[in-house]
Amino acid sequence: MSDVTVKIMLGGFSVEVAGPQEYVDKKLEELVDRFLSPGRKASGLEVKVPEGSASGDKQLSPAEFVKRYSPSNQTDRALLLGYYLERMRATPSFTSGELSTLGRDIKRPFGNISDVVAQLASRGLMMSAGDKEGKRAYSLTASGEEYIESMLQSK
């Protein structure tokens, strides 16, 4: 029997279990029973299951993710989408163009995404993360992650 790996991420906390299928299943069940109440499981828990390992929960689409937390303004929506890219799609950085595309994809386009990103950067919730394909890339700061995670927990 081949080894499998399962990684669970909740906010800034993550646990990875690797080994034979039976061992991973048992440990995962123990961790979920020990640390997650049924209500908390749905609020921000992400289970990543690498290819070839045990089956995991389906990932929320960007539209479902934004709808679930109903941000009240463009800056909160941009932060949510940035969080979605970083956590759900494991993207270390993203461009304002990627945020703009996601906004259109979820049928909630931004007025001027560059202004929104600049506001978030000036508030210390987003920061420059170098270049990505010749364009300026961004990532959430620790404060930005805390802000979003408090939003996720309150809804």
Backbone bond lengths (Angstrom), bond angles and torsions (degrees), N, CA, C in turn:
res aa  C-N    CA-C-N  psi(-1)  N-CA   C-N-CA  omega(-1)  CA-C   N-CA-C  phi
1 M - - - 1.448 - - 1.532 108.61 -
2 S 1.331 117.66 133.69 1.457 121.05 -177.52 1.528 110.86 -83.91
3 D 1.310 115.36 157.51 1.455 121.12 178.62 1.519 110.77 -77.07
4 V 1.331 115.47 151.08 1.459 122.48 176.20 1.519 108.14 -126.20
5 T 1.329 115.93 160.78 1.453 122.21 177.88 1.516 108.75 -131.52
6 V 1.338 116.66 133.24 1.453 122.33 176.67 1.520 106.97 -128.52
7 K 1.333 116.57 131.87 1.453 121.74 179.14 1.515 108.84 -121.15
8 I 1.335 116.69 129.74 1.461 122.55 177.78 1.519 107.42 -114.33
9 M 1.346 115.89 131.37 1.464 120.87 178.18 1.512 108.54 -123.90
10 L 1.324 116.71 130.68 1.452 122.99 175.01 1.515 106.56 -133.95
11 G 1.324 115.92 105.34 1.453 119.74 -174.94 1.515 109.67 61.44
12 G 1.322 117.51 -126.47 1.449 121.51 179.81 1.526 112.92 -90.41
13 F 1.324 117.30 0.10 1.451 123.00 -178.12 1.517 110.03 -96.89
14 S 1.321 117.89 134.43 1.458 119.78 176.22 1.524 109.65 -141.96
15 V 1.336 114.66 149.29 1.462 122.31 177.60 1.515 106.97 -133.48
16 E 1.317 116.26 135.74 1.456 121.01 177.60 1.523 108.15 -123.92
17 V 1.335 115.03 130.07 1.463 120.98 179.18 1.524 107.53 -120.35
18 A 1.335 116.55 129.80 1.457 121.18 -179.92 1.516 109.18 -133.12
19 G 1.329 115.42 148.07 1.453 121.04 177.91 1.513 110.63 149.29
20 P 1.313 116.77 -163.60 1.464 120.16 177.83 1.532 110.79 -62.23
21 Q 1.305 117.09 150.55 1.472 123.50 -175.47 1.533 112.24 -49.94
22 E 1.336 117.93 -47.56 1.464 121.14 -177.53 1.530 111.26 -62.21
23 Y 1.321 117.17 -42.58 1.459 121.47 179.60 1.531 110.43 -63.31
24 V 1.342 117.19 -46.71 1.464 121.60 -179.03 1.524 110.09 -62.29
25 D 1.330 117.45 -44.89 1.464 120.44 179.03 1.525 111.19 -59.13
26 K 1.339 116.19 -44.42 1.470 120.91 -178.87 1.531 110.87 -64.50
27 K 1.330 117.01 -47.24 1.468 121.01 -179.05 1.529 111.35 -64.42
28 L 1.330 116.66 -42.18 1.465 120.61 179.53 1.527 109.85 -61.34
29 E 1.321 116.69 -44.17 1.466 120.87 179.03 1.529 110.28 -61.82
30 E 1.330 117.36 -43.26 1.460 121.51 178.11 1.529 111.43 -60.93
31 L 1.323 117.04 -45.21 1.464 121.07 -179.28 1.524 111.51 -63.98
32 V 1.313 117.03 -44.96 1.463 120.77 179.83 1.525 109.63 -63.35
33 D 1.329 117.86 -46.36 1.467 121.23 179.05 1.519 111.65 -61.70
34 R 1.318 116.57 -38.58 1.456 120.60 -175.31 1.525 113.83 -77.65
35 F 1.341 117.36 -40.39 1.458 119.72 -170.22 1.516 116.25 -110.44
36 L 1.303 119.35 -14.62 1.460 119.62 -174.72 1.521 111.68 -120.03
37 S 1.334 114.64 123.74 1.456 118.31 171.67 1.520 107.39 -82.83
38 P 1.329 119.30 159.14 1.472 120.54 -178.13 1.527 113.28 -55.92
39 G 1.332 119.63 -37.74 1.462 121.49 -178.96 1.511 113.01 -70.39
40 R 1.324 117.04 -32.72 1.456 120.79 -176.93 1.525 111.86 -78.40
41 K 1.309 116.83 -24.44 1.458 121.69 -176.41 1.522 111.44 -56.88
42 A 1.330 117.74 -38.53 1.460 121.30 -176.09 1.523 112.87 -84.46
43 S 1.318 118.90 -14.75 1.458 119.85 -174.78 1.520 111.73 -96.15
44 G 1.319 116.21 84.34 1.444 120.80 173.40 1.511 115.22 91.65
45 L 1.323 119.06 0.36 1.458 119.73 178.19 1.505 109.77 -76.26
46 E 1.289 114.57 133.43 1.463 120.28 178.29 1.514 107.52 -125.47
47 V 1.299 116.63 124.66 1.449 120.73 176.02 1.509 107.41 -109.86
48 K 1.329 116.80 117.18 1.458 121.16 178.24 1.510 107.78 -103.57
49 V 1.303 116.16 124.65 1.451 120.16 178.91 1.517 107.25 -118.82
50 P 1.334 118.62 109.81 1.455 120.70 179.61 1.520 111.01 -60.51
51 E 1.321 115.50 154.71 1.455 121.99 -179.89 1.524 110.60 -54.85
52 G 1.321 114.89 138.10 1.459 119.55 177.48 1.514 113.41 87.98
53 S 1.333 117.94 2.75 1.459 119.35 179.40 1.523 109.53 -113.63
54 A 1.312 115.96 -169.01 1.458 121.41 -175.71 1.523 110.85 -59.09
55 S 1.314 116.38 154.43 1.469 119.67 -178.93 1.519 109.57 -75.40
56 G 1.338 116.42 145.80 1.451 121.88 -178.94 1.512 110.82 -122.66
57 D 1.332 115.27 -177.23 1.446 120.79 178.00 1.521 109.46 -69.34
58 K 1.326 115.23 150.93 1.458 119.20 176.70 1.520 109.08 -72.92
59 Q 1.309 114.70 148.23 1.453 121.38 -178.79 1.527 109.64 -83.03
60 L 1.314 116.54 143.01 1.460 121.27 174.55 1.517 109.95 -69.77
61 S 1.317 116.92 144.51 1.460 120.32 173.18 1.529 107.63 -75.41
62 P 1.342 117.75 161.68 1.471 119.25 178.27 1.535 111.63 -57.84
63 A 1.342 117.26 -39.07 1.466 120.64 -179.67 1.531 111.00 -64.33
64 E 1.328 117.34 -43.29 1.463 121.13 178.94 1.523 110.61 -65.01
65 F 1.331 116.17 -40.54 1.457 121.22 -179.21 1.524 110.51 -62.33
66 V 1.325 117.72 -47.85 1.467 121.53 -179.44 1.525 110.13 -67.54
67 K 1.316 117.09 -41.99 1.474 120.56 -179.52 1.526 110.83 -62.34
68 R 1.328 116.56 -40.10 1.465 120.95 -178.65 1.525 111.83 -59.69
69 Y 1.330 117.86 -35.58 1.457 120.97 -174.98 1.522 113.29 -106.67
70 S 1.320 117.78 -0.04 1.472 125.50 175.61 1.532 114.53 29.01
71 P 1.340 117.19 74.81 1.467 120.35 178.01 1.527 110.54 -64.01
72 S 1.319 115.70 146.29 1.469 120.00 -174.98 1.527 113.25 -88.05
73 N 1.321 118.27 -12.86 1.464 119.78 -178.78 1.535 110.74 -150.55
74 Q 1.335 115.28 174.74 1.477 120.69 -177.66 1.529 112.94 -64.12
75 T 1.335 116.99 -36.84 1.460 118.48 -177.87 1.529 110.96 -67.31
76 D 1.327 116.90 -41.21 1.465 119.52 176.92 1.529 110.59 -65.40
77 R 1.324 116.74 -38.23 1.465 120.34 179.07 1.530 110.29 -65.33
78 A 1.323 117.73 -41.93 1.470 121.22 178.56 1.530 110.34 -64.26
79 L 1.331 117.31 -41.63 1.458 120.49 177.19 1.526 111.35 -63.11
80 L 1.333 116.47 -43.12 1.469 120.54 178.07 1.525 110.80 -60.24
81 L 1.331 116.37 -44.46 1.464 119.56 -179.89 1.530 111.40 -67.49
82 G 1.328 117.60 -37.05 1.459 120.70 175.02 1.526 110.72 -63.59
83 Y 1.314 116.11 -42.15 1.467 121.20 177.39 1.527 109.81 -63.09
84 Y 1.323 115.89 -42.13 1.467 121.12 178.38 1.535 110.13 -58.81
85 L 1.320 116.44 -47.31 1.466 119.99 179.83 1.526 111.52 -61.92
86 E 1.329 116.89 -44.39 1.460 120.45 -177.40 1.525 112.14 -69.85
87 R 1.319 117.55 -43.73 1.459 120.93 -172.70 1.526 113.85 -90.97
88 M 1.319 117.81 -45.62 1.461 120.88 -174.85 1.523 112.27 -83.45
89 R 1.328 116.09 -33.78 1.465 119.64 -179.18 1.519 112.52 -106.74
90 A 1.323 116.68 3.20 1.470 122.74 178.09 1.528 112.36 52.14
91 T 1.332 116.15 43.01 1.460 122.60 177.81 1.527 107.92 -96.08
92 P 1.332 118.88 116.74 1.463 120.10 -176.41 1.532 113.60 -67.40
93 S 1.323 116.96 -27.24 1.465 120.72 177.91 1.521 108.67 -150.02
94 F 1.321 115.20 164.65 1.459 121.14 -177.51 1.520 108.81 -148.40
95 T 1.314 116.85 158.82 1.467 121.79 178.72 1.524 109.14 -101.46
96 S 1.318 115.72 163.87 1.460 119.05 175.89 1.527 109.73 -64.31
97 G 1.335 117.03 -30.59 1.463 120.66 176.21 1.523 112.19 -63.42
98 E 1.341 116.54 -38.93 1.468 119.74 177.34 1.527 110.84 -65.61
99 L 1.334 117.00 -39.36 1.466 120.05 176.36 1.525 110.51 -64.38
100 S 1.329 115.86 -42.13 1.461 120.82 178.87 1.527 111.31 -61.01
101 T 1.324 116.59 -44.15 1.469 121.56 178.77 1.522 110.70 -62.44
102 L 1.329 116.91 -44.39 1.468 119.93 177.75 1.524 110.68 -61.80
103 G 1.331 116.74 -40.15 1.468 120.71 177.62 1.519 111.36 -58.87
104 R 1.330 116.56 -43.87 1.469 120.16 177.08 1.526 111.06 -67.30
105 D 1.334 116.91 -40.38 1.466 121.30 -179.75 1.528 111.94 -60.09
106 I 1.324 116.91 -36.49 1.459 119.96 -179.31 1.530 111.93 -90.68
107 K 1.322 115.49 6.45 1.463 123.33 177.91 1.539 112.95 63.03
108 R 1.355 114.22 35.59 1.460 121.88 173.98 1.526 107.66 -138.67
109 P 1.356 116.17 68.38 1.466 119.76 -174.95 1.533 112.14 -65.82
110 F 1.308 114.08 156.06 1.460 121.57 178.37 1.527 109.19 -88.36
111 G 1.330 116.59 149.28 1.457 120.73 174.96 1.519 109.95 -67.07
112 N 1.317 117.16 -59.28 1.455 123.23 177.68 1.525 107.56 -143.04
113 I 1.311 116.54 95.44 1.463 121.40 -174.33 1.523 112.46 -61.44
114 S 1.329 117.28 -31.88 1.473 119.78 179.34 1.522 110.95 -62.88
115 D 1.334 116.73 -41.13 1.469 120.61 177.22 1.522 111.12 -65.78
116 V 1.324 116.51 -40.67 1.464 121.01 179.84 1.526 110.02 -62.36
117 V 1.319 117.14 -46.94 1.469 121.30 179.99 1.529 110.09 -64.14
118 A 1.330 117.46 -40.33 1.470 120.62 178.35 1.533 110.66 -62.47
119 Q 1.333 117.46 -40.35 1.475 121.02 177.33 1.530 110.39 -62.24
120 L 1.325 116.00 -44.37 1.467 120.04 -179.20 1.525 111.19 -65.49
121 A 1.327 116.79 -38.47 1.463 120.46 178.02 1.530 110.28 -66.49
122 S 1.328 116.98 -41.07 1.467 119.48 -179.41 1.530 111.79 -68.69
123 R 1.329 117.44 -26.60 1.472 121.90 176.49 1.529 111.70 -84.26
124 G 1.340 117.14 -4.57 1.453 120.77 178.35 1.517 114.10 78.91
125 L 1.331 117.21 19.58 1.460 121.06 -179.33 1.528 112.10 -97.80
126 M 1.333 116.02 -18.57 1.455 122.95 176.09 1.519 106.98 -134.97
127 M 1.339 116.30 155.39 1.466 119.19 178.52 1.515 109.49 -143.23
128 S 1.314 114.85 159.69 1.456 120.65 177.02 1.520 108.58 -68.08
129 A 1.346 115.57 139.65 1.468 120.62 -179.57 1.521 110.08 -127.58
130 G 1.339 115.89 37.90 1.462 119.87 178.93 1.512 112.21 83.62
131 D 1.315 116.01 -150.36 1.463 122.03 -179.24 1.516 110.65 -113.85
132 K 1.312 114.83 150.51 1.457 122.30 176.57 1.521 106.54 -137.60
133 E 1.314 115.65 111.90 1.457 121.71 -179.03 1.532 111.61 53.95
134 G 1.331 115.84 42.39 1.451 121.75 176.19 1.517 115.49 79.97
135 K 1.326 118.22 4.59 1.471 122.25 179.13 1.516 109.09 -120.49
136 R 1.323 115.86 153.69 1.459 120.03 179.70 1.523 109.48 -65.56
137 A 1.321 115.95 131.69 1.463 121.77 -179.65 1.531 109.54 -107.50
138 Y 1.306 115.24 156.58 1.464 122.42 -178.49 1.519 109.67 -133.25
139 S 1.327 114.18 161.58 1.458 120.55 170.88 1.529 106.57 -147.40
140 L 1.314 115.22 162.90 1.457 119.13 177.98 1.525 109.12 -76.29
141 T 1.308 116.04 145.59 1.465 120.45 173.20 1.526 107.86 -84.23
142 A 1.306 116.54 172.56 1.470 120.00 176.05 1.532 109.65 -59.60
143 S 1.332 116.91 -38.66 1.468 120.61 177.77 1.518 111.28 -64.77
144 G 1.329 116.61 -38.68 1.466 120.74 177.31 1.515 111.62 -64.21
145 E 1.328 116.24 -41.64 1.471 120.10 177.57 1.516 110.77 -64.56
146 E 1.338 117.16 -43.26 1.469 120.67 178.85 1.530 110.55 -61.65
147 Y 1.327 116.43 -42.06 1.466 121.12 179.30 1.525 110.35 -59.30
148 I 1.327 117.04 -49.12 1.464 121.62 -179.34 1.528 110.58 -66.08
149 E 1.319 117.60 -43.64 1.462 119.87 -179.09 1.519 111.70 -63.93
150 S 1.340 117.78 -33.44 1.477 119.51 175.29 1.531 109.59 -68.52
151 M 1.340 116.83 -36.03 1.466 120.74 176.29 1.535 109.88 -64.74
152 L 1.333 116.85 -43.03 1.453 121.36 -178.78 1.534 110.54 -64.43
153 Q 1.310 116.70 -39.32 1.464 120.40 -178.15 1.528 111.66 -72.07
154 S 1.343 117.24 -31.55 1.468 120.07 -176.92 1.524 113.24 -78.90
155 K 1.331 117.56 -16.88 1.486 120.04 -178.32 1.499 110.74 -94.93
